[in-house]
């Protein structure tokens, strides 16, 4: 199969592919999604096959409007309406009770709930409107590997396996959406996966919001994507380093004494410390902020995985605000491993 690169002028063609049951990757503000007709069980099953993804993982359904979403939910809580008004289109996924007989278990993972999102990307909203169907859209990568934030990343993983890629440039945020469960009456609104919409921002709109910090084992059934223990991982082992020059130096010195080639995902000021070290290859995320680190985390892990590096070090940031989402992804990429000399 030839994988075509679609641009804005090709949206009708891309939508036609989706209506025919084919797979088309689409851009969002978070990462690139792997689009398929959410109403076609056969199309959705292709997503699992192409990604190599376990079929118990539920998928997020992408819509172009609240009205489209309302066709498929059994009940729309008042707090959901307030969140939609504040954060849609945007990086917030809402888990809601499903209207009976709408989506197959291939979408829901066998649950009676479904996750909805309206992405903040003009091209993708036009694509969904043109296709006039909701789209599942898990990250367009091989399952478990770093999520794609450019069309080139998608092509690298899925060329020859999908009909096309709608190229919308690089993702602005770089980590997947916040997933908020609104179906547990006892627990109340609960974040199952942190993202760019922070707990503090949600609380300003609907009051108290809790965080589910439980990481699922391989045999447990998740209620949302990205809840497995190890995820987002390159082939090269990743270790987390406390973000000070002294800790970076200790980590690099230790790896070099083990005769390892070292990959550093770090801010430019940190990489300057090792620019003369022949055992170090770096990927700069620019300024030493969590916003920059989150935006380039997946692209950095992918790039370093293509080098001669035998170990990758990446920085820790405080787990507040966007830091919750960044550290959630990094801990899973590193399988919870922190460097301690």
C-alpha positions as CSV (number, residue, x, y, z in Angstrom):
1,X,0.0,0.0,0.0
2,X,1.2,3.5,-0.9
3,X,0.9,5.9,2.0
4,X,0.0,9.3,0.5
5,X,0.9,12.7,2.1
6,X,-2.2,14.8,2.1
7,X,-2.2,18.6,2.5
8,X,-5.1,21.1,3.0
9,X,-6.1,20.8,-0.6
10,X,-6.5,17.1,-0.3
11,X,-9.0,17.0,2.6
12,X,-11.9,15.7,0.4
13,X,-9.7,12.8,-0.8
14,X,-8.6,12.0,2.8
15,X,-12.2,12.1,4.0
16,X,-13.2,9.7,1.2
17,X,-10.5,7.3,2.3
18,X,-11.9,7.3,5.8
19,X,-15.5,6.8,4.6
20,X,-14.3,3.8,2.6
21,X,-12.9,2.2,5.8
22,X,-9.2,3.1,5.3
23,X,-6.9,4.6,7.8
24,X,-5.6,8.2,7.6
25,X,-3.3,9.9,10.2
26,X,-4.3,13.4,11.2
27,X,-2.6,16.3,13.1
28,X,-3.7,17.7,16.4
29,X,-2.3,20.2,18.8
30,X,-1.0,17.3,21.0
31,X,0.3,14.5,18.8
32,X,-0.7,12.9,15.4
33,X,-3.7,10.6,15.6
34,X,-4.4,7.4,13.5
35,X,-7.8,8.1,12.1
36,X,-10.5,5.5,11.3
37,X,-14.3,5.5,11.1
38,X,-15.4,5.0,14.7
39,X,-18.7,3.6,13.6
40,X,-17.0,0.8,11.5
41,X,-15.8,-2.1,13.6
42,X,-13.7,-3.4,10.7
43,X,-12.0,-0.1,10.3
44,X,-11.3,0.2,14.0
45,X,-9.8,-3.3,14.1
46,X,-7.4,-2.2,11.4
47,X,-6.1,0.4,13.9
48,X,-5.2,-2.3,16.4
49,X,-3.5,-4.4,13.7
50,X,-1.4,-1.5,12.3
51,X,-0.3,-0.3,15.7
52,X,0.2,-3.7,17.3
53,X,-2.0,-2.4,20.1
54,X,-3.7,-4.6,22.7
55,X,-7.4,-4.8,21.8
56,X,-8.5,-4.2,25.4
57,X,-7.3,-0.6,25.2
58,X,-10.2,1.9,24.6
59,X,-9.8,4.5,21.9
60,X,-10.6,8.2,22.0
61,X,-13.3,9.3,19.6
62,X,-12.6,12.6,17.9
63,X,-15.5,14.8,16.9
64,X,-15.9,18.2,15.2
65,X,-18.6,19.6,17.5
66,X,-20.5,19.0,20.7
67,X,-23.6,18.2,18.6
68,X,-21.8,15.3,16.9
69,X,-20.7,13.9,20.3
70,X,-24.3,14.2,21.7
71,X,-25.4,11.6,19.1
72,X,-23.5,8.9,21.0
73,X,-23.8,9.7,24.8
74,X,-26.5,8.4,27.1
75,X,-26.2,11.3,29.5
76,X,-24.3,14.7,29.3
77,X,-23.6,15.9,32.8
78,X,-23.8,19.7,33.4
79,X,-20.2,19.8,34.4
80,X,-19.3,18.3,31.0
81,X,-21.1,21.2,29.3
82,X,-19.1,23.7,31.3
83,X,-15.8,22.0,30.5
84,X,-16.6,21.8,26.8
85,X,-17.4,25.6,26.8
86,X,-14.0,26.3,28.4
87,X,-11.7,23.8,26.8
88,X,-13.0,22.6,23.5
89,X,-11.6,22.6,20.9
90,X,-8.5,21.7,22.9
91,X,-6.4,19.0,24.7
92,X,-9.1,17.7,27.0
93,X,-10.8,14.2,26.6
94,X,-14.0,13.5,28.5
95,X,-15.1,10.0,29.4
96,X,-18.9,9.8,29.3
97,X,-21.6,7.1,29.4
98,X,-22.2,5.6,26.0
99,X,-25.6,5.5,24.3
100,X,-26.4,1.8,23.9
101,X,-25.7,0.3,20.5
102,X,-23.5,3.1,19.1
103,X,-19.8,2.0,19.3
104,X,-18.4,-1.5,19.2
105,X,-16.3,-3.0,21.9
106,X,-13.3,-2.4,19.6
107,X,-13.7,1.3,20.4
108,X,-14.7,1.0,24.1
109,X,-12.5,-1.9,25.1
110,X,-15.7,-3.6,26.2
111,X,-16.7,-0.8,28.6
112,X,-20.0,1.0,28.6
113,X,-18.2,4.4,28.5
114,X,-16.5,6.2,25.7
115,X,-13.9,8.9,25.5
116,X,-14.5,12.0,23.4
117,X,-12.3,14.9,22.3
118,X,-12.6,17.9,19.9
119,X,-9.0,18.6,18.7
120,X,-7.8,22.1,18.3
121,X,-6.6,21.8,14.7
122,X,-8.3,23.4,11.8
123,X,-7.3,20.8,9.2
124,X,-8.5,17.9,11.3
125,X,-11.8,19.6,12.2
126,X,-12.4,20.2,8.5
127,X,-11.5,16.5,7.8
128,X,-14.1,15.2,10.4
129,X,-16.7,17.6,9.1
130,X,-16.0,16.5,5.5
131,X,-16.2,12.8,6.4
132,X,-19.2,13.5,8.6
133,X,-18.3,10.6,10.9
134,X,-16.6,10.5,14.3
135,X,-13.0,9.2,14.1
136,X,-11.0,7.1,16.5
137,X,-7.6,8.6,16.8
138,X,-4.9,6.9,19.0
139,X,-1.4,8.1,18.5
140,X,-0.2,7.2,15.0
141,X,2.8,5.1,16.0
142,X,3.8,1.6,16.8
143,X,2.2,0.7,20.1
144,X,4.3,1.5,23.2
145,X,6.8,3.7,21.3
146,X,7.2,7.5,21.5
147,X,4.1,9.2,20.1
148,X,4.5,11.1,16.8
149,X,4.6,14.9,16.7
150,X,5.3,15.3,13.0
151,X,4.1,13.7,9.8
152,X,7.6,12.3,9.3
153,X,7.3,10.4,12.6
154,X,4.1,8.8,11.3
155,X,5.6,8.0,8.0
156,X,8.6,6.4,9.7
157,X,6.4,4.0,11.7
158,X,3.4,3.4,9.4
159,X,4.5,3.9,5.8
160,X,2.9,1.2,3.6
161,X,0.4,0.3,6.3
162,X,-2.1,3.2,6.0
163,X,-3.7,5.1,3.2
164,X,-2.4,8.5,4.1
165,X,-1.1,11.2,6.4
166,X,-2.7,14.7,6.6
167,X,0.4,16.9,7.2
168,X,-0.3,19.8,9.5
169,X,3.2,20.5,10.6
170,X,4.7,19.9,14.1
171,X,2.4,19.5,17.1
172,X,2.3,22.6,19.3
173,X,1.9,20.8,22.7
174,X,3.7,17.5,22.2
175,X,2.0,15.3,24.9
176,X,-1.4,13.7,24.6
177,X,-4.6,15.2,26.0
178,X,-5.8,15.2,29.6
179,X,-8.3,12.4,30.1
180,X,-11.0,13.2,32.6
181,X,-13.5,10.5,33.8
182,X,-16.9,11.9,34.5
183,X,-18.7,8.6,34.9
184,X,-17.8,7.6,38.5
185,X,-20.4,9.1,40.8
186,X,-18.6,8.0,43.9
187,X,-15.1,9.3,43.0
188,X,-16.3,12.4,41.2
189,X,-14.3,13.9,38.3
190,X,-11.0,12.0,38.0
191,X,-8.0,12.6,35.8
192,X,-6.9,9.2,34.4
193,X,-4.1,10.7,32.2
194,X,-2.6,14.2,32.8
195,X,-2.1,16.5,29.9
196,X,-1.9,20.1,28.9
197,X,-5.2,21.0,30.6
198,X,-4.0,20.9,34.2
199,X,-5.8,19.8,37.4
200,X,-5.8,23.4,38.6
201,X,-7.4,24.7,35.4
202,X,-10.1,22.0,35.6
203,X,-10.8,22.8,39.3
204,X,-11.5,26.4,38.5
205,X,-14.4,25.3,36.2
206,X,-15.9,22.4,38.1
207,X,-14.5,22.3,41.6
208,X,-12.5,19.5,43.1
209,X,-10.8,17.1,40.7
210,X,-8.9,14.0,41.8
211,X,-5.9,12.3,40.1
212,X,-5.8,8.5,39.6
213,X,-2.1,7.7,40.0
214,X,-2.6,4.0,39.5
215,X,-0.4,2.5,36.8
216,X,-1.9,-0.6,35.2
217,X,0.0,-3.9,34.9
218,X,0.0,-5.7,31.6
219,X,-3.0,-7.9,32.4
220,X,-5.2,-5.1,33.8
221,X,-7.9,-3.5,31.5
222,X,-7.5,0.3,31.2
223,X,-10.3,2.8,31.2
224,X,-8.3,5.3,29.1
225,X,-5.3,5.2,26.8
226,X,-1.8,5.6,28.2
227,X,-2.4,3.9,31.6
228,X,0.0,1.0,31.1
229,X,3.1,0.8,33.3
230,X,5.6,1.1,30.5
231,X,4.8,3.2,27.5
232,X,6.2,5.8,25.1
233,X,9.5,4.0,25.1
234,X,12.3,4.0,22.5
235,X,14.5,0.9,22.0
236,X,17.3,2.5,24.0
237,X,16.9,2.5,27.8
238,X,15.8,5.8,29.3
239,X,16.9,7.1,32.7
240,X,15.6,10.2,34.5
241,X,18.1,12.7,35.9
242,X,17.5,15.4,38.5
243,X,17.9,18.6,36.5
244,X,21.0,20.2,38.0
245,X,24.5,20.5,36.3
246,X,26.0,18.3,39.1
247,X,23.5,15.5,38.5
248,X,23.9,15.6,34.7
249,X,27.7,15.4,35.1
250,X,27.5,12.5,37.5
251,X,25.2,10.6,35.2
252,X,27.3,11.2,32.1
253,X,30.5,10.3,33.9
254,X,29.0,7.1,35.2
255,X,27.8,6.0,31.7
256,X,31.2,6.8,30.2
257,X,32.9,4.7,32.7
258,X,30.6,1.8,31.6
259,X,31.9,2.4,28.0
260,X,28.4,3.5,26.9
261,X,27.5,6.0,24.3
262,X,25.3,8.6,25.9
263,X,22.2,10.3,24.5
264,X,21.1,13.5,26.3
265,X,17.6,15.0,26.0
266,X,18.3,18.3,27.7
267,X,18.1,22.0,27.6
268,X,20.8,23.9,25.5
269,X,22.6,25.2,28.6
270,X,23.1,21.6,29.8
271,X,24.2,20.3,26.5
272,X,26.9,23.0,26.4
273,X,28.6,21.3,29.4
274,X,29.3,18.2,27.2
275,X,29.9,19.7,23.8
276,X,33.5,18.4,23.8
277,X,32.7,14.9,25.0
278,X,32.9,12.5,22.1
279,X,30.8,9.9,24.0
280,X,27.8,12.2,24.1
281,X,25.2,13.0,21.5
282,X,22.5,15.5,22.5
283,X,19.0,16.6,21.5
284,X,18.3,20.2,22.6
285,X,14.8,21.2,23.6
286,X,16.0,24.8,23.9
287,X,15.0,26.7,27.0
288,X,15.2,24.9,30.4
289,X,11.4,24.9,31.0
290,X,8.9,22.1,31.3
291,X,6.9,23.6,28.4
292,X,9.9,23.1,26.0
293,X,10.7,19.7,27.5
294,X,7.1,18.5,27.0
295,X,6.8,19.8,23.5
296,X,10.0,18.0,22.3
297,X,10.0,14.9,24.5
298,X,8.7,12.4,22.0
299,X,10.6,13.9,19.1
300,X,13.8,13.9,21.2
301,X,13.4,10.3,22.3
302,X,12.8,9.3,18.7
303,X,15.8,11.2,17.4
304,X,18.2,9.8,20.1
305,X,16.9,6.3,19.4
306,X,18.3,6.7,15.9
307,X,21.8,7.5,17.0
308,X,24.6,5.3,18.4
309,X,23.4,6.1,22.0
310,X,23.2,3.1,24.3
311,X,21.5,4.9,27.2
312,X,19.4,8.1,27.2
313,X,19.2,10.5,30.1
314,X,16.2,13.0,30.3
315,X,15.5,15.6,33.0
316,X,13.0,15.5,35.8
317,X,10.7,18.6,36.4
318,X,8.4,19.4,39.3
319,X,5.1,17.5,39.0
320,X,2.9,20.6,39.0
321,X,0.9,22.0,36.1
322,X,2.2,20.7,32.8
323,X,4.9,19.0,34.8
324,X,2.4,16.3,35.8
325,X,1.8,15.4,32.1
326,X,5.5,15.6,31.2
327,X,6.6,13.4,34.2
328,X,3.8,10.9,33.6
329,X,5.1,10.3,30.0
330,X,8.8,10.3,31.0
331,X,8.3,7.9,33.9
332,X,6.6,5.5,31.6
333,X,9.2,5.9,28.9
334,X,11.9,5.2,31.6
335,X,9.9,2.4,33.2
336,X,10.1,4.5,36.4
337,X,14.0,4.4,36.5
338,X,15.8,7.3,38.1
339,X,19.6,7.7,37.9
340,X,21.2,7.5,41.3
341,X,25.0,7.4,41.3
